[in-house]
Amino acid sequence: MSEDGPRDPSERLWYVLHVKPRTEKKAARYLDGLRCFRYLPLRVVIRKVQRRKVRRELPVFPGYVFARMSFDARRKMLGSNLVVRAIEIPNPRETIHQLRQLRKGLESGDELKMLSQTYHEGEKVRVKSGPLRGTEGYVKREGGRSLLYLNVDILGSTVEVSVSPLEVERI
């Protein structure tokens, strides 16, 4: 039930499905069978196993599948024994935009590395590796780029330097 009253049972809403461990692909196939739109971002990981290279596609967000589905499909998913919970996305437009950006990154063919931390504009960070090691500055984002910008104060002036998120740590 929403704040405006009962919802139309055929209305399709966006959800993040928290699924049981290692069942993301199975849940995606189940959603396909229910004819629901779903998105399971996968990244390619190549590992050496017994002198061979093994290529695997692993979920970018382990344990989660994004889906747009009706109330009836949600009920069936929850009864499938694959889903722990279905979390309604409060601002689907923003989430869809972020997922489209992620898809572009995945399609670029570049290796994506998952960061254990996210950095927000204005946070103070220190460069932990590379030629600028030990330099401190503030994060600045520009134009949706995946790199972080540090404003480094040198003799009262500011220098803008592009640094990878993997090279910095929060202070």
One Martini backbone bead per residue (centre of mass of N, CA, C, O) as a GRO file, in nm:
protein
  171
    1MET     BB    1   0.095   0.036   0.023
    2SER     BB    2   0.050   0.359  -0.028
    3GLU     BB    3  -0.004   0.690   0.046
    4ASP     BB    4  -0.245   0.699  -0.188
    5GLY     BB    5  -0.297   0.395  -0.167
    6PRO     BB    6  -0.378   0.154  -0.354
    7ARG     BB    7  -0.235  -0.050  -0.580
    8ASP     BB    8  -0.179  -0.156  -0.884
    9PRO     BB    9  -0.115  -0.487  -0.960
   10SER     BB   10   0.010  -0.413  -1.263
   11GLU     BB   11   0.222  -0.248  -1.157
   12ARG     BB   12   0.553  -0.145  -1.234
   13LEU     BB   13   0.839  -0.195  -1.035
   14TRP     BB   14   1.136  -0.120  -0.879
   15TYR     BB   15   1.400  -0.360  -0.790
   16VAL     BB   16   1.600  -0.502  -0.537
   17LEU     BB   17   1.733  -0.821  -0.535
   18HIS     BB   18   1.792  -1.025  -0.265
   19VAL     BB   19   1.991  -1.297  -0.294
   20LYS     BB   20   2.116  -1.578  -0.277
   21PRO     BB   21   2.396  -1.728  -0.283
   22ARG     BB   22   2.482  -1.793  -0.611
   23THR     BB   23   2.173  -1.694  -0.764
   24GLU     BB   24   2.164  -1.472  -0.985
   25LYS     BB   25   2.124  -1.628  -1.258
   26LYS     BB   26   1.873  -1.785  -1.172
   27ALA     BB   27   1.698  -1.535  -1.113
   28ALA     BB   28   1.713  -1.419  -1.399
   29ARG     BB   29   1.574  -1.660  -1.538
   30TYR     BB   30   1.312  -1.642  -1.378
   31LEU     BB   31   1.239  -1.356  -1.478
   32ASP     BB   32   1.221  -1.434  -1.774
   33GLY     BB   33   0.976  -1.630  -1.726
   34LEU     BB   34   0.800  -1.369  -1.616
   35ARG     BB   35   0.855  -1.120  -1.804
   36CYS     BB   36   1.091  -0.946  -1.682
   37PHE     BB   37   1.276  -0.691  -1.616
   38ARG     BB   38   1.637  -0.729  -1.614
   39TYR     BB   39   1.952  -0.670  -1.419
   40LEU     BB   40   2.284  -0.829  -1.460
   41PRO     BB   41   2.583  -0.739  -1.381
   42LEU     BB   42   2.882  -0.837  -1.558
   43ARG     BB   43   3.212  -0.966  -1.505
   44VAL     BB   44   3.528  -1.030  -1.618
   45VAL     BB   45   3.724  -1.320  -1.517
   46ILE     BB   46   4.074  -1.405  -1.513
   47ARG     BB   47   4.210  -1.727  -1.442
   48LYS     BB   48   4.443  -1.943  -1.305
   49VAL     BB   49   4.413  -2.302  -1.382
   50GLN     BB   50   4.624  -2.525  -1.426
   51ARG     BB   51   4.769  -2.349  -1.670
   52ARG     BB   52   4.493  -2.206  -1.716
   53LYS     BB   53   4.254  -2.004  -1.865
   54VAL     BB   54   3.973  -1.868  -1.689
   55ARG     BB   55   3.648  -1.766  -1.786
   56ARG     BB   56   3.441  -1.540  -1.596
   57GLU     BB   57   3.110  -1.451  -1.492
   58LEU     BB   58   3.049  -1.194  -1.261
   59PRO     BB   59   2.902  -1.021  -1.039
   60VAL     BB   60   2.918  -0.697  -0.945
   61PHE     BB   61   2.667  -0.760  -0.737
   62PRO     BB   62   2.663  -0.963  -0.501
   63GLY     BB   63   2.320  -1.059  -0.440
   64TYR     BB   64   2.209  -0.885  -0.701
   65VAL     BB   65   1.897  -0.779  -0.865
   66PHE     BB   66   1.744  -0.605  -1.121
   67ALA     BB   67   1.384  -0.506  -1.128
   68ARG     BB   68   1.077  -0.505  -1.327
   69MET     BB   69   0.761  -0.545  -1.153
   70SER     BB   70   0.496  -0.688  -1.044
   71PHE     BB   71   0.327  -0.794  -0.776
   72ASP     BB   72   0.296  -1.087  -0.876
   73ALA     BB   73   0.597  -1.134  -0.948
   74ARG     BB   74   0.704  -1.075  -0.667
   75ARG     BB   75   0.557  -1.305  -0.526
   76LYS     BB   76   0.693  -1.531  -0.694
   77MET     BB   77   0.983  -1.466  -0.618
   78LEU     BB   78   0.950  -1.500  -0.308
   79GLY     BB   79   0.853  -1.815  -0.366
   80SER     BB   80   1.135  -1.935  -0.506
   81ASN     BB   81   1.391  -1.949  -0.302
   82LEU     BB   82   1.597  -1.692  -0.399
   83VAL     BB   83   1.474  -1.467  -0.218
   84VAL     BB   84   1.507  -1.258   0.055
   85ARG     BB   85   1.450  -0.964  -0.082
   86ALA     BB   86   1.247  -0.674  -0.175
   87ILE     BB   87   1.362  -0.360  -0.294
   88GLU     BB   88   1.241  -0.063  -0.331
   89ILE     BB   89   1.289   0.193  -0.557
   90PRO     BB   90   1.260   0.532  -0.499
   91ASN     BB   91   1.471   0.627  -0.756
   92PRO     BB   92   1.475   0.506  -1.065
   93ARG     BB   93   1.610   0.718  -1.249
   94GLU     BB   94   1.889   0.723  -1.106
   95THR     BB   95   1.950   0.418  -1.117
   96ILE     BB   96   1.939   0.389  -1.425
   97HIS     BB   97   2.166   0.583  -1.485
   98GLN     BB   98   2.387   0.423  -1.329
   99LEU     BB   99   2.351   0.155  -1.493
  100ARG     BB  100   2.427   0.275  -1.769
  101GLN     BB  101   2.713   0.354  -1.690
  102LEU     BB  102   2.804   0.071  -1.616
  103ARG     BB  103   2.753  -0.058  -1.894
  104LYS     BB  104   2.958   0.114  -2.045
  105GLY     BB  105   3.201   0.011  -1.882
  106LEU     BB  106   3.164  -0.291  -1.957
  107GLU     BB  107   3.172  -0.244  -2.279
  108SER     BB  108   3.473  -0.128  -2.301
  109GLY     BB  109   3.672  -0.373  -2.171
  110ASP     BB  110   3.755  -0.282  -1.916
  111GLU     BB  111   3.877  -0.328  -1.614
  112LEU     BB  112   3.698  -0.380  -1.325
  113LYS     BB  113   3.714  -0.234  -1.002
  114MET     BB  114   3.639  -0.290  -0.682
  115LEU     BB  115   3.545  -0.082  -0.431
  116SER     BB  116   3.538  -0.046  -0.082
  117GLN     BB  117   3.516   0.261  -0.155
  118THR     BB  118   3.365   0.576  -0.143
  119TYR     BB  119   3.379   0.901  -0.288
  120HIS     BB  120   3.327   1.238  -0.194
  121GLU     BB  121   3.272   1.544  -0.231
  122GLY     BB  122   3.515   1.702  -0.006
  123GLU     BB  123   3.699   1.491   0.067
  124LYS     BB  124   3.970   1.381   0.249
  125VAL     BB  125   4.287   1.282   0.096
  126ARG     BB  126   4.542   1.027   0.030
  127VAL     BB  127   4.816   0.939  -0.135
  128LYS     BB  128   4.950   0.588  -0.153
  129SER     BB  129   5.050   0.606  -0.461
  130GLY     BB  130   5.294   0.700  -0.651
  131PRO     BB  131   5.424   1.016  -0.725
  132LEU     BB  132   5.200   1.146  -0.496
  133ARG     BB  133   5.286   1.040  -0.242
  134GLY     BB  134   5.131   1.199   0.049
  135THR     BB  135   4.926   1.361  -0.078
  136GLU     BB  136   4.689   1.614  -0.009
  137GLY     BB  137   4.323   1.639  -0.048
  138TYR     BB  138   4.036   1.702  -0.252
  139VAL     BB  139   3.748   1.603  -0.378
  140LYS     BB  140   3.668   1.608  -0.738
  141ARG     BB  141   3.407   1.621  -0.961
  142GLU     BB  142   3.389   1.563  -1.333
  143GLY     BB  143   3.166   1.466  -1.568
  144GLY     BB  144   3.147   1.151  -1.468
  145ARG     BB  145   3.414   1.059  -1.395
  146SER     BB  146   3.626   0.793  -1.263
  147LEU     BB  147   3.797   1.010  -1.154
  148LEU     BB  148   3.992   1.181  -0.929
  149TYR     BB  149   4.018   1.502  -0.771
  150LEU     BB  150   4.282   1.706  -0.654
  151ASN     BB  151   4.331   1.955  -0.420
  152VAL     BB  152   4.645   2.118  -0.408
  153ASP     BB  153   4.831   2.291  -0.182
  154ILE     BB  154   5.063   2.541  -0.322
  155LEU     BB  155   5.151   2.829  -0.213
  156GLY     BB  156   4.827   2.914  -0.215
  157SER     BB  157   4.764   2.717  -0.444
  158THR     BB  158   4.589   2.535  -0.695
  159VAL     BB  159   4.600   2.189  -0.792
  160GLU     BB  160   4.503   1.977  -1.052
  161VAL     BB  161   4.466   1.618  -1.008
  162SER     BB  162   4.477   1.303  -1.154
  163VAL     BB  163   4.332   1.022  -0.973
  164SER     BB  164   4.301   0.716  -0.873
  165PRO     BB  165   4.100   0.551  -0.644
  166LEU     BB  166   4.331   0.329  -0.578
  167GLU     BB  167   4.545   0.571  -0.466
  168VAL     BB  168   4.347   0.629  -0.227
  169GLU     BB  169   4.272   0.771   0.105
  170ARG     BB  170   4.113   0.824   0.381
  171ILE     BB  171   4.138   1.072   0.655
   0.00000   0.00000   0.00000
